[in-house]
Every structure is written in C-alpha cells, then in structure tokens.
Amino acid sequence: MPKESDFELVEAPIPRPAAGEALVRALYLSVDPYMRNRLTGRTTYVKGVNIGDVIVGGVVGQVLESNDPRIAKDDIVQGMLGWQEYSVAPAKSLHKVDPGAAPITSSLYALGMPGLTAYFGLLDICRPQPGETVVVSAAAGAVGSLVGQIAKIKRCRAIGIAGSDEKVAFITRELGFDGGFNYKTTPDYRAKLKELCPNGVDVYFDNVGGEITDAVLRQINTRARIAVCGQISQYNSEEPEMGPRWMGQLVVKQARVEGFLVQQFADRYDEALRQLGQWLREKKLRYREDLIEGLENAPRAFIGMLQGRNIGKQLVKVSEMAAHA
Ligand SMILES: NC(=O)c1ccc[n+]([C@@H]2O[C@H](COP(=O)([O-])OP(=O)(O)OC[C@H]3O[C@@H](n4cnc5c(N)ncnc54)[C@H](OP(=O)(O)O)[C@@H]3O)[C@@H](O)[C@H]2O)c1
C-alpha cells in the first residue's frame, strides 16, 4: 500500500507551450486503480511512472494558452495530463468538454473512462439478457456503481458486493440494485450469494479478484459470462496470492471468462457516450462524486481510494473554473 511519504510536492516554473501545444490549468484530476500498476517499476499495458516522475492521469482543465487552432484559450478540455496545476500537452491529445452539456467532472466519470468501462464490459463482454442475475464487485465505486445500474436498465437483477454497510445502502437505496452485501462483515460469501441470487449468477463483472471472485464462481449458472475488469485485491501484493481453484466450474458450467481493456473499444466511444449521456439526462443513471480539495491531497485521495474510503468516483479538485482563464 503506498504511503503519503512516497510522494513529493514540487514547485517549478509554469511550462510554456510550443507550436501545436496548449497550456492547461487543472480543475479536477482523477485518481484510479490502474495508477497503482503504473507505480510498480514494471511496464504493464501502459508505460510505468518512474521514481521522480510526475504521475500521469485523467485531468479536466481550462486552457490558458494555445498554439494550435484546434484548441482555444478558455476551452475546457480533458486529457491524460500530470498531477500538476499547470501542464503542457499536444493539442491533438486533448478532448473538448462542453460545460453546458453536463457537469465537467462527468468527463472523468460517467461520461469518461469509468463509464465506458462499465458500458462495454457489461454490454459487450457479458451480453446480459432480461431476467438474468448480474453480480458486480467493488459495486459502490466508479465502474461498479454504473455496471449495476446499466444491468437494471437492461432489466436484469443486480447484486453488488462492497466494503461497508454505507456502500451497500447506497447501491440498494439510491441506485436501485436489488441487493448487496458487505464483504468485510459477511462471514460466508457463498451462503450470502445463494440467498441473494436464488436463481444463480448469469453474469459476474469482476473488479476485485481474490476470495470474492472464488465465492462468485461457485454460484455461476450454465453459460455464465464473466468479465475480468480489474483485480484490485491483488494490486498491492508483492507475490501472487494462492487460493482455491474453481476453474473446474468453468468446464462444468461451460462458462466464458474474458478480460478486457476499455481502450480496445476506442472506435466505439462515441456510440457509448451518446447512450450514457441519454441515460444520465433521463436520470436512469445516477452518480456520486467523492471530492477531495487541493492538489497536495492527491496522494491521500489515491491511497484512500485503494483502501475503499471512496463512495462513487474519487476526484481531486485542484482549482476553480474561471470565467476567463
Ligand atoms: N479493464 C479496464 O479497462 C478498466 C478500466 C477502469 C477500471 N478498471 C478496474 O475496475 C476496478 C474498479 O475501478 P474504479 O475506478 O471503479 O475504482 P473504485 O471502485 O471507485 O475504487 C476502488 C474500490 O476497490 C475496492 N477495493 C479495494 N481493495 C479491495 C480489496 N482488497 N477487495 C475488494 N475490494 C477492494 C474499494 O471498495 P470497497 O470498499 O468495496 O472495498 C475501493 O473503493 C479496478 O479493479 C480497476 O482496476 C479496469
């Protein structure tokens, strides 16, 4: 588990944009589980962040200066920038955000990477059918809270697994999940899943791995579909965790397990954003943001998210949007 003392806040001159670049002042930055994998010193599917580097992540910000016709001063943009107050980036890597269409933070959440992950992971990888039972882990987080709601839109039974009673109340009372349980206080996951999923599990959207996944696999139905979205229970492990092996279940139940990365659907993002935007406007999708103020508190927000302190999407507010940058 990272510690706040692993991070350093450094003052530096504001960078100047070269031709084709823009200078962006961060308004909000996103802290996400994948960042933990970037801090391992290894290259996984993305380049790692080395000791001394600025951490890279999703940022929504305001353009202060642009040397490219695609982006203008004062535009609100979203991009992979640094945990920095001021960043310079190639204009072609920035996406304009319309502040009139939706709150700008949604470009880091329901209308951003987590929303796209929930949309494609559930609908394309799992193909849920009306009446089926969908179970999702890390259910009160950014991706999980959207997965359960999309399952409900598709007329499925949605069951969430999360790490506190408050989170379970949030997904069942505010988001419309049919049931859920707190894995930190439930002694027998399998018995609880049997109670909550009397017809078995047709779809499992796995955000966590480990013992929770072992328990869900024992409850799957014939032709179940399992999307492996993340394995957050393992991200801070130094050695791979050994555990019960339920792969035989996949044979007997002729089930399909598929890992995915949201980027593999990049050529269909527009389709997903149109649909997610419509569900938001129709209030079929609800979301909650967990805001921490101040760039200096980004490490606290990041560590808190890894420890499950967030309900909904963890964001850091860096500065106020100005009428004129
Ligand atoms: N494949 C992709 O393209 C893709 C894209 C985005 C995200 N992801 C993955 O999706 C998952 C959710 O990401 P997110 O951004 O929505 O984060 P999030 O759910 O908002 O935050 C992470 C949550 O993980 C839970 N958690 C932490 N340690 C855990 C453990 N040992 N066992 C069980 N749960 C634990 C915590 O909630 P509790 O209180 O419930 O423990 C915490 O709130 C992550 O695994 C992430 O890597 C994958």
The ligand as an SDF file (V2000), in Angstrom:
LIG
                    3D

 48 52  0  0  0  0  0  0  0  0999 V2000
  -10.2430   -3.0730  -17.6670 N   0  0  0  0  0  0  0  0  0  0  0  0
  -10.3020   -1.7550  -17.7660 C   0  0  0  0  0  0  0  0  0  0  0  0
  -10.1520   -1.1650  -18.8510 O   0  0  0  0  0  0  0  0  0  0  0  0
  -10.5560   -0.9580  -16.5290 C   0  0  0  0  0  0  0  0  0  0  0  0
  -10.8760    0.4110  -16.5880 C   0  0  0  0  0  0  0  0  0  0  0  0
  -11.1860    1.0880  -15.3890 C   0  0  0  0  0  0  0  0  0  0  0  0
  -11.1370    0.4140  -14.1780 C   0  0  0  0  0  0  0  0  0  0  0  0
  -10.7780   -0.9130  -14.1680 N   0  0  0  0  0  0  0  0  0  0  0  0
  -10.7530   -1.6780  -12.9130 C   0  0  0  0  0  0  0  0  0  0  0  0
  -12.0680   -1.6050  -12.3380 O   0  0  0  0  0  0  0  0  0  0  0  0
  -11.9690   -1.7180  -10.9280 C   0  0  0  0  0  0  0  0  0  0  0  0
  -12.7520   -0.5650  -10.2870 C   0  0  0  0  0  0  0  0  0  0  0  0
  -12.1290    0.6750  -10.6410 O   0  0  0  0  0  0  0  0  0  0  0  0
  -12.7890    2.0600  -10.2320 P   0  0  0  0  0  0  0  0  0  0  0  0
  -12.0650    3.1250  -10.9430 O   0  0  0  0  0  0  0  0  0  0  0  0
  -14.2460    1.9570  -10.3750 O   0  0  0  0  0  0  0  0  0  0  0  0
  -12.4030    2.1660   -8.6910 O   0  0  0  0  0  0  0  0  0  0  0  0
  -13.3900    2.2900   -7.4570 P   0  0  0  0  0  0  0  0  0  0  0  0
  -14.2400    1.0530   -7.4280 O   0  0  0  0  0  0  0  0  0  0  0  0
  -14.0560    3.6080   -7.4770 O   0  0  0  0  0  0  0  0  0  0  0  0
  -12.3760    2.2810   -6.2230 O   0  0  0  0  0  0  0  0  0  0  0  0
  -11.6920    1.1280   -5.8880 C   0  0  0  0  0  0  0  0  0  0  0  0
  -12.5200    0.2780   -4.8910 C   0  0  0  0  0  0  0  0  0  0  0  0
  -11.9510   -1.0240   -4.8190 O   0  0  0  0  0  0  0  0  0  0  0  0
  -12.3470   -1.6200   -3.6170 C   0  0  0  0  0  0  0  0  0  0  0  0
  -11.2610   -2.4220   -3.0640 N   0  0  0  0  0  0  0  0  0  0  0  0
  -10.0220   -2.0110   -2.6910 C   0  0  0  0  0  0  0  0  0  0  0  0
   -9.3120   -3.0500   -2.1930 N   0  0  0  0  0  0  0  0  0  0  0  0
  -10.1310   -4.1330   -2.2580 C   0  0  0  0  0  0  0  0  0  0  0  0
   -9.9820   -5.4950   -1.8850 C   0  0  0  0  0  0  0  0  0  0  0  0
   -8.8350   -5.9530   -1.3360 N   0  0  0  0  0  0  0  0  0  0  0  0
  -11.0160   -6.3390   -2.0870 N   0  0  0  0  0  0  0  0  0  0  0  0
  -12.1700   -5.8950   -2.6210 C   0  0  0  0  0  0  0  0  0  0  0  0
  -12.3840   -4.6090   -2.9900 N   0  0  0  0  0  0  0  0  0  0  0  0
  -11.3680   -3.7450   -2.8090 C   0  0  0  0  0  0  0  0  0  0  0  0
  -12.7060   -0.4790   -2.6530 C   0  0  0  0  0  0  0  0  0  0  0  0
  -14.0990   -0.5510   -2.3550 O   0  0  0  0  0  0  0  0  0  0  0  0
  -14.6440   -1.4890   -1.1630 P   0  0  0  0  0  0  0  0  0  0  0  0
  -14.9720   -0.5780   -0.0260 O   0  0  0  0  0  0  0  0  0  0  0  0
  -15.8560   -2.1130   -1.7710 O   0  0  0  0  0  0  0  0  0  0  0  0
  -13.5710   -2.4570   -0.8020 O   0  0  0  0  0  0  0  0  0  0  0  0
  -12.4490    0.7910   -3.4750 C   0  0  0  0  0  0  0  0  0  0  0  0
  -13.4020    1.8060   -3.2280 O   0  0  0  0  0  0  0  0  0  0  0  0
  -10.4890   -1.7470  -10.6000 C   0  0  0  0  0  0  0  0  0  0  0  0
  -10.0830   -3.0850  -10.4380 O   0  0  0  0  0  0  0  0  0  0  0  0
   -9.8310   -1.1490  -11.8390 C   0  0  0  0  0  0  0  0  0  0  0  0
   -8.5230   -1.5630  -11.9990 O   0  0  0  0  0  0  0  0  0  0  0  0
  -10.4900   -1.5900  -15.3110 C   0  0  0  0  0  0  0  0  0  0  0  0
  1  2  1  0
  2  3  2  0
  2  4  1  0
  4  5  1  0
  4 48  2  0
  5  6  2  0
  6  7  1  0
  7  8  2  0
  8  9  1  0
  8 48  1  0
  9 10  1  0
  9 46  1  0
 10 11  1  0
 11 12  1  0
 11 44  1  0
 12 13  1  0
 13 14  1  0
 14 15  2  0
 14 16  1  0
 14 17  1  0
 17 18  1  0
 18 19  2  0
 18 20  1  0
 18 21  1  0
 21 22  1  0
 22 23  1  0
 23 24  1  0
 23 42  1  0
 24 25  1  0
 25 26  1  0
 25 36  1  0
 26 27  1  0
 26 35  1  0
 27 28  2  0
 28 29  1  0
 29 30  1  0
 29 35  2  0
 30 31  1  0
 30 32  2  0
 32 33  1  0
 33 34  2  0
 34 35  1  0
 36 37  1  0
 36 42  1  0
 37 38  1  0
 38 39  2  0
 38 40  1  0
 38 41  1  0
 42 43  1  0
 44 45  1  0
 44 46  1  0
 46 47  1  0
M  CHG  2   8   1  16  -1
M  END
$$$$
